Amino acid sequence: MKRKILIVEDNIGLSQMQKDWFSQAGYDAVTAMNEPVARSLIRKMGFDLILSDVRLPEGSGISLLEWLHKEKRDIPFIITTEYVSVPDVVRTIKLGAMDYLPKPVRKEHLLELADDIFQPMVTVRKKEKALFHRTSPKILQVEKYAKLVAPSEMSVMILGANGTGKESVAQSIHQGSERWNMPFVAVNCGALPRELAASLFFGHAKGAFTGADTAKIGYFDMAKGGTLFLDEIGTMSYEIQSMLLRVLQESTYTPIGSGKERVADVRIITATNEDLQQAIKDGRFREDLYHRLNEFEIRQPSLAECPEDIIPLAEFFRERHSKELKRATSGFTEDAKCRMLSYSWPGNVRDLQNRVKRAVLLASSPLLTCQDLGLDTIIESMGSHRGKMPEADEKERVGKALMASGGNVSRAAESLGISRVTLYKKMRKYGLE
C-alpha cells in the first residue's frame, strides 16, 4: 500500500510539482489550497505525512499543526515557507513538527526527508554516498576490518547502536568488493510484514495469489550480482529466519507461484543493535542462522566512544546545513563545544546531525550556542554517562519523557535526542505503548 501524503499549498503550480515529485517516487499525494480543506481531507483520509506552507489564504500551516495537536493526531508534519521566522520555527518544533524547510525546497532534499521519516523496507543504491571521513582510532579500526573483509565473499555482521552508521560500513565493504559495480540493496527487516516476506525476498509469478496481477521480482533478484544488506536483522520473525536459512544453505530460491529455481547470487551483510546471543538463549533467533550470517563480525562504536570525531562532524554538518538553509554561521561557542563533548549522544551521529541542523536554523548569531543545540538543559537531565545505559534507567527516562510531553511521541523523542522510530522501538521494548 502506498504512503499517503497531503500537500497544503496555495501556489497551484508548486503544489502540482511537489505532487508529481512524490508520485514519481511511489507515494500517493493529495493537495489542498487552505486549512479548512486540509482539515476535511484529514478527517476523511488517513495520511502518513503532511507538507504544509505557513502562509495560506485561509488559516496557516501553524494553526493546522495546532489543530492536529489538539485532535491528538500524531501525523509527521513538515513546514515550508519563504519567510523564515525564528519564533515560528520554535513554535512548530514545540508542536511536534518534523522539520522546517525554507523555500525553494529541493526535490532531492524533500524526498530524502520523506524516506527518512518512513524508514522504507528496501533501498537500492549503485553508488556509494559521499561520506565524511572520520579519524578516531576506533573508527579507523572499523575501516581496517572493512577493507580486509571486503574482497572476500564472507558474510559480515555489523553490530552497533542506532544512528552509528552501520549502513555506511556495509556500503564501504560493498565498494571494496568485486561486486562494487552491482546493486547494493538495503532492507529494513524491522518493517517486513511476515505474510509478505516470501514475496518480498523472492518475488512472485503473475497470478501466484489474489492481487498478484503482475509478476514481481524480489530483493534477491534486485541485488543479483551485488550485496544484500539486511538491517535490523534481530527483528526478523522466526519464520522468516527459517526461510532465509534455507536460501543460504542451498544458494537457490524459487519465486512464489513459479516452478523455476533461481541461483542466489548475492553477498549478505547484516546489521543489528540487538544482543543476538541473548536472543538465541531466549529462542527468538536461530543459532544456525546466526553462524551463517556472522562469518566476520565488526562492531561500530557509538559516537560517545569516539570523542575525537564529535567536533569535526559537528563542523561538517554545520557547513553543509548552513549552505543548504542559506544561513550565515561560522562555528560553535566554546561552551557549546564543551557540552557536545560531554553529552552522551544517545542517538549517535544521526542525533548530532539533527541538533546541528536545527541549531543552524535557530541561531541568532554566527556562532552556534548550547541553547541553539538544545543542550543547555538536556545535559543536566540526561547525565554524561558513557557507553550503554542500564535498561532500568533507560525505561525510566523514556517514561518520564512521554509523561512530560503529554504522550506526544515527536516531542518526547526530541527531548531524548533520538528519532521517532527509535523511541517507538524502546516503547515496544519496555511495554510503554
C-alpha positions in Angstrom: 0.0 0.0 0.0 1.3 3.4 -1.0 2.1 6.0 1.6 -0.4 8.9 1.6 0.9 12.5 1.6 -1.1 15.7 2.0 0.4 18.8 0.4 -1.2 22.0 1.7 -0.1 24.8 -0.6 -2.0 27.7 -2.3 0.5 28.0 -5.1 -1.1 25.7 -7.6 1.9 25.3 -9.8 4.2 24.5 -6.8 1.7 22.0 -5.2 1.3 20.2 -8.5 5.1 20.0 -9.0 5.5 18.6 -5.4 2.7 16.2 -6.1 4.4 14.9 -9.2 7.7 14.5 -7.2 6.0 12.3 -4.6 4.0 10.4 -7.3 7.2 9.6 -9.2 8.8 8.4 -6.0 5.9 5.9 -5.4 3.8 7.9 -3.0 0.1 8.8 -3.2 -0.1 12.6 -2.9 -3.2 14.8 -2.4 -3.3 18.6 -2.5 -5.2 21.2 -0.6 -5.2 25.0 -1.0 -6.2 26.1 2.5 -6.5 24.9 6.1 -10.3 24.1 6.1 -9.9 21.8 3.0 -6.9 20.2 4.6 -8.8 19.5 7.8 -11.7 18.0 5.9 -9.3 15.7 4.0 -7.5 14.6 7.2 -10.9 13.7 8.7 -11.8 11.6 5.7 -8.4 10.0 4.8 -5.5 8.6 6.8 -2.3 10.5 5.8 1.2 9.3 6.6 2.8 12.7 6.1 1.7 16.4 5.8 3.7 19.0 4.0 2.3 22.5 4.6 3.2 26.1 3.8 3.0 28.5 6.7 1.0 31.2 4.9 -2.3 30.1 3.4 -5.4 32.1 2.1 -7.5 30.6 5.0 -5.7 29.6 8.1 -2.0 28.7 8.3 0.3 25.8 8.5 1.0 26.5 12.1 -2.7 26.6 13.1 -3.2 23.4 11.2 -0.4 21.8 13.2 -2.0 23.2 16.4 -5.3 21.6 15.4 -3.6 18.3 14.8 -2.1 18.6 18.2 -5.4 19.3 19.9 -7.1 16.4 17.9 -4.2 14.1 19.1 -3.5 13.1 15.5 0.2 12.1 15.5 1.0 12.6 11.8 4.5 13.6 10.7 4.4 17.2 9.7 6.8 19.3 7.6 6.5 23.1 7.4 7.7 25.1 4.4 7.9 28.8 3.9 9.6 31.6 2.0 9.8 33.7 5.2 12.0 32.1 7.9 10.8 33.3 11.3 12.7 32.0 14.4 9.6 32.4 16.6 7.6 30.3 14.1 10.4 27.7 14.0 10.4 27.4 17.8 6.6 27.2 17.9 6.4 24.5 15.2 9.1 22.4 16.8 7.4 22.6 20.2 4.2 21.4 18.5 6.0 18.4 17.1 6.9 19.4 13.5 9.5 17.0 12.0 11.3 19.8 10.0 11.0 23.4 8.9 12.1 23.9 5.3 12.8 27.3 3.7 11.7 27.7 0.1 12.6 26.9 -2.6 12.6 23.2 -1.4 14.8 20.9 -3.4 13.3 17.8 -4.8 16.1 15.6 -3.6 16.0 17.1 -0.1 12.3 16.6 0.3 12.2 13.0 -0.9 15.2 12.1 1.2 13.4 13.6 4.2 10.3 11.6 3.4 12.4 8.4 3.1 14.0 9.0 6.5 10.5 9.5 8.1 9.1 6.4 6.6 12.1 4.2 7.1 11.5 2.2 3.8 11.8 -1.5 3.7 14.2 -1.5 0.9 16.6 0.9 -0.8 18.7 0.2 -3.9 21.9 2.1 -4.4 24.6 1.6 -7.1 27.0 4.3 -5.9 28.4 5.0 -2.5 27.2 8.1 -0.7 29.6 10.9 -0.2 30.7 10.4 3.4 32.6 12.4 6.0 35.9 10.8 6.8 36.3 10.2 10.5 39.7 9.8 12.1 39.1 8.5 15.7 41.1 5.3 16.5 38.0 3.1 16.9 36.6 4.2 13.6 39.9 3.7 11.8 39.9 0.1 13.3 36.5 -0.5 11.8 37.7 0.8 8.4 40.7 -1.5 8.6 38.5 -4.5 9.2 36.1 -3.5 6.5 39.0 -3.2 3.9 40.3 -6.6 5.0 37.0 -8.5 4.6 35.7 -6.6 1.6 37.5 -8.6 -1.2 36.2 -11.9 0.3 32.8 -13.4 0.0 32.4 -13.8 3.7 29.1 -12.9 5.4 29.6 -9.9 7.6 27.6 -8.9 10.7 27.9 -5.3 11.9 27.0 -4.6 15.5 26.2 -1.2 16.9 23.5 1.1 18.3 21.0 3.0 16.1 22.5 6.1 14.3 26.1 4.9 14.5 26.4 4.5 10.7 26.2 0.7 10.3 24.9 1.0 6.7 27.8 3.2 5.8 30.2 0.4 6.9 28.2 -2.1 4.8 28.4 0.2 1.8 32.2 0.6 2.2 32.5 -3.2 2.2 30.4 -3.4 -0.9 32.5 -0.7 -2.6 35.7 -2.6 -1.8 34.5 -5.9 -3.1 34.4 -7.3 -6.7 30.7 -6.6 -6.6 31.2 -2.9 -6.4 29.6 -2.1 -9.8 26.5 -4.1 -9.0 23.5 -3.1 -6.8 23.7 -2.5 -3.1 20.2 -3.4 -1.8 19.4 -2.3 1.8 16.4 -4.0 3.5 14.8 -2.8 6.7 14.0 -6.1 8.4 12.0 -4.3 11.1 9.4 -3.3 8.5 9.0 -6.7 6.9 5.4 -7.9 7.1 5.5 -11.6 7.9 2.8 -12.6 5.5 4.6 -10.9 2.5 8.2 -11.7 3.4 8.5 -14.6 0.9 7.2 -12.5 -1.9 9.4 -9.5 -1.0 12.5 -11.6 -0.7 12.0 -14.0 -3.7 9.4 -12.3 -5.9 6.3 -13.9 -7.3 4.8 -15.0 -10.6 1.7 -13.4 -12.1 -1.4 -15.0 -10.5 0.5 -16.5 -7.6 -2.0 -15.2 -5.2 -5.0 -12.9 -5.0 -3.9 -9.4 -6.1 -0.8 -10.7 -7.9 -1.8 -9.1 -11.3 1.7 -8.9 -12.5 5.0 -10.7 -11.8 7.3 -9.0 -9.4 11.0 -9.5 -8.6 12.2 -9.8 -5.0 15.2 -8.5 -3.1 17.4 -11.4 -4.2 16.7 -10.5 -7.8 17.2 -6.8 -7.2 20.6 -7.5 -5.6 21.7 -10.1 -8.1 25.5 -10.0 -8.5 25.7 -7.4 -5.7 25.2 -7.1 -2.0 22.0 -7.6 0.0 22.2 -5.6 3.3 19.8 -6.8 6.0 19.4 -4.1 8.6 17.9 -4.7 12.0 18.3 -8.5 11.4 17.4 -9.1 15.1 13.8 -8.0 14.5 13.2 -10.7 11.8 10.5 -13.2 12.8 11.5 -16.8 13.4 9.5 -17.9 10.3 11.4 -15.5 8.0 14.7 -16.6 9.6 14.0 -20.2 8.6 13.2 -19.1 5.1 16.4 -17.1 4.8 18.5 -20.0 6.3 17.2 -22.4 3.6 18.3 -20.0 0.8 21.8 -19.5 2.4 22.2 -23.3 2.8 21.1 -24.2 -0.8 22.1 -21.0 -2.6 18.9 -21.2 -4.5 15.3 -19.9 -4.2 12.0 -20.1 -6.1 9.6 -17.2 -6.6 6.1 -17.8 -5.3 3.9 -19.4 -7.9 6.9 -20.3 -10.1 8.4 -23.7 -10.7 11.7 -22.3 -11.9 14.6 -22.3 -9.4 17.0 -19.4 -9.3 20.6 -19.0 -8.1 21.0 -16.7 -5.1 24.0 -14.7 -6.4 24.3 -12.1 -3.6 26.7 -11.3 -0.8 24.9 -11.0 2.6 25.8 -8.3 5.1 23.7 -7.8 8.2 23.4 -5.3 11.0 21.8 -5.2 14.4 21.7 -3.3 17.6 20.3 -6.4 19.4 22.2 -8.8 21.6 21.7 -11.9 19.3 23.5 -14.2 21.8 20.7 -13.4 24.3 18.1 -13.6 21.6 19.4 -17.2 20.8 19.1 -18.1 24.5 15.6 -16.7 24.6 14.6 -18.7 21.5 14.0 -15.6 19.4 16.9 -16.1 16.9 18.2 -19.2 15.2 21.7 -20.2 16.2 22.4 -21.9 12.9 21.4 -18.7 11.0 23.5 -16.6 13.3 26.6 -18.6 12.5 25.8 -18.4 8.8 25.5 -14.6 8.9 28.4 -14.0 11.3 31.4 -15.3 9.5 33.1 -12.0 10.2 32.0 -9.5 12.9 32.5 -5.8 13.0 31.4 -3.6 15.9 30.6 0.0 15.1 31.3 2.2 18.1 28.9 4.8 19.5 29.6 8.5 19.0 30.4 8.9 22.7 33.2 6.3 22.3 34.8 8.5 19.5 35.1 12.0 21.1 37.8 12.9 18.6 35.1 12.8 15.9 32.4 14.9 17.6 33.6 18.5 16.8 34.8 17.7 13.3 31.5 16.0 12.5 29.6 18.9 14.0 31.5 21.4 11.8 30.9 19.3 8.8 27.1 19.2 9.4 27.2 23.0 10.2 28.8 23.9 6.9 26.5 21.6 4.9 23.3 22.7 6.5 24.3 26.4 6.5 24.7 26.2 2.8 21.5 24.2 2.4 19.4 26.5 4.6 21.2 29.7 3.4 22.2 30.7 6.9 25.5 32.5 7.8 27.2 30.6 10.5 30.9 30.5 11.4 31.3 27.9 14.1 30.4 27.0 17.7 30.9 28.8 21.0 33.5 27.2 23.3 30.7 26.3 25.8 28.8 24.6 23.0 31.9 22.6 22.1 32.4 21.5 25.7 28.8 20.5 26.1 28.9 18.5 22.8 32.0 16.7 24.1 30.4 15.8 27.5 27.0 14.8 26.1 26.3 11.1 25.8 24.7 11.3 22.3 22.0 8.5 22.7 21.1 8.9 19.0 24.7 8.9 17.9 25.7 10.6 14.6 22.1 11.0 13.5 21.4 12.8 16.8 24.3 15.1 16.3 23.3 15.9 12.7 19.7 16.7 13.7 20.7 19.0 16.5 23.3 20.9 14.4 20.7 21.3 11.5 18.2 22.7 13.9 20.8 25.0 15.5 21.7 26.4 12.1 18.1 27.3 11.6 17.5 28.8 15.0 20.8 30.6 15.5 20.6 34.4 16.0 24.4 34.9 15.7 27.2 33.3 13.6 28.4 31.2 16.5 26.0 28.3 17.5 25.3 28.1 21.2 24.2 25.4 23.7 20.7 26.9 23.5 20.7 26.6 19.7 21.7 22.9 20.0 19.1 22.2 22.7 21.9 21.1 25.1 21.6 23.9 27.7 19.1 21.9 29.8 19.4 18.4 28.5 22.9 17.8 29.7 21.8 18.0 33.3 18.8 15.8 32.9 20.5 13.2 30.7 23.7 13.0 32.6 27.1 12.5 31.0 27.3 8.7 31.1 29.4 6.8 28.6 28.5 3.5 27.0 25.3 1.7 27.2 22.7 2.8 29.8 21.2 0.2 32.1 17.8 -0.9 30.9 16.0 0.2 34.1 17.4 3.7 33.8 16.6 3.9 30.2 13.0 2.7 30.7 12.5 5.4 33.5 13.9 8.2 31.2 11.7 7.1 28.3 8.6 7.0 30.6 9.3 10.4 32.1 9.9 12.0 28.6 6.5 10.6 27.4 4.8 11.9 30.6 6.4 15.3 30.2 5.3 15.6 26.6 1.7 14.5 27.3 2.2 11.4 25.2 3.4 13.3 22.2 6.0 10.9 20.6 7.7 13.6 18.5 8.3 15.9 21.4 9.4 13.0 23.7 11.9 11.8 21.0 13.2 15.3 20.6 13.8 15.7 24.4 15.6 12.4 24.5 17.7 13.3 21.4 16.6 10.3 19.4 14.4 9.7 16.4 10.7 8.8 16.5 11.5 5.4 15.1 14.0 4.6 17.8 11.6 5.9 20.5 8.8 3.6 19.2 11.2 0.7 19.4 12.0 1.5 23.0 8.3 1.9 23.9 7.6 -1.6 22.5 10.6 -3.0 24.3 9.6 -1.6 27.7 5.8 -2.1 27.2 5.1 1.7 27.2 2.8 1.8 24.2 
